């Protein structure tokens, strides 16, 4: 069993809450209510974090918000992930040219993490705030897995089977076909699902109470349910219209594994396969320019 630290989890829950509400400050009472923490325990954590500059407390209202040490930590992390700086103008340009919303996602061992938003992406993505997570378990995060080593693919598939109680050959074959299609054409297309609608509603509810346990339960339930739905568009007919949720394109920098993905959304009506291909082509052009800049291969004008 993996090691787990309850005190660390409590401190991270506080940071998660404040990251998810960057324009809002929280007092001790509201914080303990939302996080279901003991008031004395919460107060001790908040005081310690404030003393070290990770939080600041308003002198009059006594409410807490993120502090300068978090800003410094963010800049340090950003320095190790400079590709985001190159991505920003590209995504702003795509947003304006295509009149669509875009997001940037990255991957950790067990999660797909939302790094940035540009415009209105999708109701699901907009329900998440920066830094929040979906399981890195099939079929989620397929755009990363499709370009990863075989052992990563197998672990991704295994987590999906385990989440559903055991191996399912039909599901396994379906997921492998989707990964092959994504790798062959160079981008991922997902379709709107009932599971997405339900998760969007659940996230809106959870956001008012902010329970990390409920959030994890809701996203894990979503992962299990989309296994049963037509989630990935594996074959694209240029003339057929599709109810598309997202189009994702990988960004490669250091090696042949994606460091992040551009994700297009806010597609409010069915679009043709030809339109999907046009949008993906534009996104891949931007992704190639970001890769060239990040690796020092961009041509000097």
C-alpha positions as CSV (number, residue, x, y, z in Angstrom):
1,X,0.0,0.0,0.0
2,X,1.3,3.5,-0.9
3,X,2.3,5.7,2.1
4,X,-0.2,8.4,3.0
5,X,0.2,11.4,5.3
6,X,-3.0,12.8,6.7
7,X,-1.4,16.1,8.0
8,X,0.1,16.7,4.5
9,X,-3.3,15.9,2.9
10,X,-4.9,18.5,5.1
11,X,-2.4,21.2,4.1
12,X,-2.8,20.3,0.4
13,X,-6.6,20.4,0.7
14,X,-6.3,24.0,1.9
15,X,-4.0,24.9,-1.0
16,X,-6.3,23.1,-3.5
17,X,-9.3,25.1,-2.2
18,X,-7.5,28.4,-2.5
19,X,-6.1,27.5,-6.0
20,X,-9.6,26.7,-7.1
21,X,-10.9,30.0,-5.9
22,X,-8.1,32.5,-6.7
23,X,-10.3,35.5,-6.4
24,X,-11.8,34.6,-3.0
25,X,-10.5,34.6,0.6
26,X,-11.7,32.2,3.3
27,X,-12.0,32.7,7.0
28,X,-11.3,29.9,9.5
29,X,-15.0,29.0,9.9
30,X,-15.7,28.8,6.2
31,X,-12.5,26.8,5.6
32,X,-13.3,24.2,8.3
33,X,-16.8,23.9,6.9
34,X,-15.8,23.4,3.3
35,X,-12.9,21.0,4.1
36,X,-14.6,19.2,7.0
37,X,-11.6,19.9,9.3
38,X,-11.4,20.3,13.0
39,X,-11.2,24.0,13.8
40,X,-8.2,23.7,16.0
41,X,-6.3,21.6,13.5
42,X,-7.2,23.9,10.6
43,X,-6.2,27.0,12.6
44,X,-2.8,25.4,13.4
45,X,-2.2,24.6,9.7
46,X,-3.3,28.0,8.5
47,X,-1.1,29.8,11.1
48,X,1.9,27.8,10.2
49,X,1.4,28.3,6.4
50,X,0.9,32.1,7.0
51,X,4.0,32.3,9.1
52,X,6.0,30.8,6.2
53,X,4.4,33.1,3.7
54,X,2.4,30.4,1.8
55,X,-0.8,32.2,2.9
56,X,-1.6,35.8,3.9
57,X,-4.3,36.8,6.3
58,X,-6.3,40.0,5.9
59,X,-5.7,42.2,9.0
60,X,-9.4,43.1,9.3
61,X,-11.5,40.2,8.0
62,X,-8.9,37.6,9.1
63,X,-9.6,35.7,5.9
64,X,-6.8,33.8,4.1
65,X,-5.6,33.7,0.6
66,X,-2.5,32.5,-1.3
67,X,0.7,34.3,-0.2
68,X,4.0,35.3,-1.7
69,X,5.8,32.0,-1.1
70,X,3.3,30.3,-3.3
71,X,4.0,32.9,-6.0
72,X,7.7,32.2,-5.7
73,X,7.1,28.5,-5.9
74,X,4.9,29.0,-9.0
75,X,7.7,31.0,-10.7
76,X,10.2,28.3,-9.8
77,X,8.0,25.6,-11.3
78,X,7.3,27.8,-14.3
79,X,11.1,28.1,-14.8
80,X,11.3,24.4,-15.1
81,X,8.4,24.2,-17.5
82,X,9.1,27.2,-19.9
83,X,7.1,25.6,-22.7
84,X,4.0,27.2,-21.1
85,X,5.4,30.7,-21.9
86,X,5.8,29.7,-25.6
87,X,2.3,28.2,-25.6
88,X,0.5,31.3,-24.3
89,X,0.6,33.5,-27.5
90,X,-0.2,30.5,-29.7
91,X,-3.3,29.6,-27.7
92,X,-4.4,33.2,-27.5
93,X,-4.1,33.3,-31.3
94,X,-6.0,30.1,-31.8
95,X,-8.8,31.3,-29.4
96,X,-9.2,34.5,-31.4
97,X,-8.9,32.9,-34.9
98,X,-11.1,29.9,-34.3
99,X,-13.5,31.5,-31.7
100,X,-13.0,28.6,-29.4
101,X,-11.8,28.0,-25.9
102,X,-8.6,26.2,-25.2
103,X,-7.0,24.5,-22.2
104,X,-3.5,23.1,-21.5
105,X,-3.2,19.8,-19.7
106,X,-0.2,17.9,-18.3
107,X,0.2,14.4,-16.9
108,X,1.5,13.1,-13.6
109,X,1.7,9.4,-12.8
110,X,-1.9,9.1,-11.7
111,X,-3.6,12.3,-12.9
112,X,-4.2,14.5,-15.8
113,X,-3.8,18.1,-14.5
114,X,-5.3,21.3,-15.9
115,X,-2.6,23.9,-16.2
116,X,-4.2,26.8,-18.1
117,X,-7.4,28.1,-19.6
118,X,-7.8,30.4,-22.6
119,X,-11.4,31.5,-23.1
120,X,-14.4,29.2,-22.5
121,X,-13.1,25.7,-23.0
122,X,-15.9,23.3,-22.2
123,X,-18.5,23.1,-19.4
124,X,-16.5,20.2,-18.0
125,X,-13.1,21.9,-18.1
126,X,-14.6,25.2,-16.9
127,X,-16.0,23.3,-13.9
128,X,-12.4,22.5,-13.0
129,X,-10.2,25.2,-11.7
130,X,-6.4,25.4,-12.4
131,X,-4.5,22.6,-10.9
132,X,-7.4,20.2,-10.5
133,X,-7.2,16.6,-11.7
134,X,-8.8,13.8,-13.6
135,X,-7.6,10.2,-13.3
136,X,-4.7,9.3,-15.6
137,X,-6.7,6.1,-16.3
138,X,-8.1,4.8,-19.6
139,X,-9.8,6.3,-21.5
140,X,-8.8,9.6,-19.9
141,X,-5.5,11.2,-21.0
142,X,-5.3,9.0,-24.1
143,X,-3.5,11.8,-26.0
144,X,-0.6,11.3,-23.6
145,X,-0.7,7.6,-23.5
146,X,-0.8,7.1,-27.3
147,X,2.7,8.5,-27.6
148,X,4.1,6.9,-24.5
149,X,6.2,3.7,-24.1
150,X,4.4,0.3,-24.1
151,X,4.8,-0.1,-20.3
152,X,3.0,3.2,-19.7
153,X,0.2,2.1,-22.0
154,X,-0.2,-1.3,-20.2
155,X,-0.3,0.4,-16.8
156,X,-2.9,2.9,-18.1
157,X,-5.1,0.0,-19.3
158,X,-4.5,-2.0,-16.2
159,X,-5.8,0.9,-14.0
160,X,-8.9,1.0,-16.1
161,X,-9.6,-2.7,-15.7
162,X,-8.9,-2.6,-11.9
163,X,-11.3,0.4,-11.5
164,X,-14.0,-1.7,-13.0
165,X,-13.3,-4.8,-10.9
166,X,-11.4,-6.9,-13.4
167,X,-10.1,-7.5,-16.9
168,X,-12.6,-7.0,-19.8
169,X,-11.5,-8.1,-23.2
170,X,-14.0,-6.0,-25.1
171,X,-13.0,-2.8,-23.3
172,X,-9.3,-3.6,-23.7
173,X,-9.7,-3.9,-27.5
174,X,-11.7,-0.8,-27.7
175,X,-9.2,1.3,-25.8
176,X,-6.3,-0.1,-27.8
177,X,-8.0,0.8,-31.1
178,X,-8.5,4.3,-29.8
179,X,-4.9,4.7,-28.9
180,X,-3.8,3.4,-32.3
181,X,-6.1,5.9,-34.1
182,X,-4.8,8.8,-32.0
183,X,-1.2,7.9,-32.6
184,X,-1.8,7.4,-36.4
185,X,-3.4,10.8,-37.0
186,X,-1.6,12.7,-34.3
187,X,-4.5,14.0,-32.2
188,X,-7.4,12.9,-30.0
189,X,-11.1,13.6,-30.5
190,X,-13.6,12.9,-27.7
191,X,-17.4,13.0,-28.0
192,X,-19.9,14.5,-25.7
193,X,-21.3,11.9,-23.2
194,X,-23.9,11.5,-20.5
195,X,-21.1,10.9,-18.0
196,X,-19.6,14.3,-18.9
197,X,-22.9,16.0,-18.2
198,X,-23.3,14.3,-14.9
199,X,-19.7,15.1,-13.8
200,X,-20.1,18.7,-14.8
201,X,-23.2,19.0,-12.6
202,X,-21.5,17.2,-9.7
203,X,-18.4,19.4,-9.9
204,X,-20.6,22.5,-9.7
205,X,-22.2,21.1,-6.5
206,X,-18.8,20.0,-5.0
207,X,-17.4,23.4,-5.7
208,X,-19.8,24.9,-3.2
209,X,-18.6,22.6,-0.4
210,X,-15.2,21.5,-1.6
211,X,-14.5,18.0,-0.5
212,X,-11.4,16.5,-2.0
213,X,-12.9,13.0,-1.2
214,X,-16.1,13.8,-3.1
215,X,-14.1,15.3,-6.0
216,X,-12.0,12.1,-6.3
217,X,-15.1,9.9,-6.0
218,X,-16.8,12.0,-8.8
219,X,-13.9,11.9,-11.2
220,X,-13.3,8.2,-10.6
221,X,-17.0,7.5,-11.3
222,X,-16.7,9.6,-14.5
223,X,-13.7,7.5,-15.6
224,X,-15.6,4.3,-15.0
225,X,-18.8,5.4,-16.8
226,X,-17.1,6.8,-20.0
227,X,-15.7,3.3,-20.5
228,X,-19.3,2.3,-21.3
229,X,-19.9,5.2,-23.7
230,X,-18.8,6.1,-27.2
231,X,-16.1,8.5,-25.9
232,X,-13.3,8.4,-28.6
233,X,-13.9,9.2,-32.2
234,X,-11.6,6.6,-33.9
235,X,-12.7,7.1,-37.5
236,X,-13.4,10.5,-39.0
237,X,-15.6,10.8,-42.1
238,X,-15.1,14.3,-43.5
239,X,-18.8,14.7,-44.4
240,X,-20.3,13.3,-41.2
241,X,-21.3,15.6,-38.3
242,X,-20.1,14.8,-34.8
243,X,-21.1,16.0,-31.4
244,X,-17.5,16.8,-30.4
245,X,-16.4,17.5,-26.8
246,X,-12.7,18.1,-27.2
247,X,-9.8,17.9,-29.7
248,X,-6.4,17.4,-28.1
249,X,-2.9,17.8,-29.7
250,X,0.3,16.7,-27.9
251,X,3.3,18.9,-27.4
252,X,6.7,17.2,-27.5
253,X,9.8,18.9,-26.2
254,X,12.5,16.8,-24.4
255,X,11.8,13.4,-25.9
256,X,9.2,11.5,-27.9
257,X,6.7,11.7,-25.0
258,X,4.2,14.6,-24.7
259,X,4.9,17.1,-21.9
260,X,1.5,18.7,-22.3
261,X,-1.5,18.8,-24.6
262,X,-3.5,21.7,-26.2
263,X,-7.2,21.0,-25.8
264,X,-9.9,22.7,-27.9
265,X,-13.5,22.8,-26.7
266,X,-16.6,25.0,-26.4
267,X,-18.0,23.3,-29.6
268,X,-21.6,24.1,-29.1
269,X,-23.0,22.3,-32.1
270,X,-22.2,19.3,-34.2
271,X,-19.3,19.8,-36.7
272,X,-18.2,17.9,-39.7
273,X,-15.2,15.6,-39.9
274,X,-13.6,18.0,-42.3
275,X,-14.0,20.8,-39.7
276,X,-12.4,18.6,-37.1
277,X,-9.4,18.0,-39.3
278,X,-9.1,21.7,-40.1
279,X,-9.1,22.6,-36.4
280,X,-6.6,19.8,-35.5
281,X,-4.3,21.0,-38.4
282,X,-4.3,24.5,-37.0
283,X,-3.6,23.2,-33.5
284,X,-0.7,21.0,-34.7
285,X,0.9,23.9,-36.5
286,X,0.9,25.9,-33.2
287,X,2.1,22.8,-31.3
288,X,5.0,22.5,-33.8
289,X,6.0,26.1,-33.3
290,X,5.9,25.7,-29.5
291,X,8.1,22.6,-29.8
292,X,10.6,24.4,-32.1
293,X,10.8,27.4,-29.7
294,X,11.2,25.2,-26.6
295,X,13.9,23.1,-28.1
296,X,15.8,26.0,-29.7
297,X,15.0,24.8,-33.2
298,X,12.9,27.8,-34.3
299,X,14.2,29.6,-37.4
300,X,15.4,33.2,-36.9
301,X,13.4,35.5,-39.0
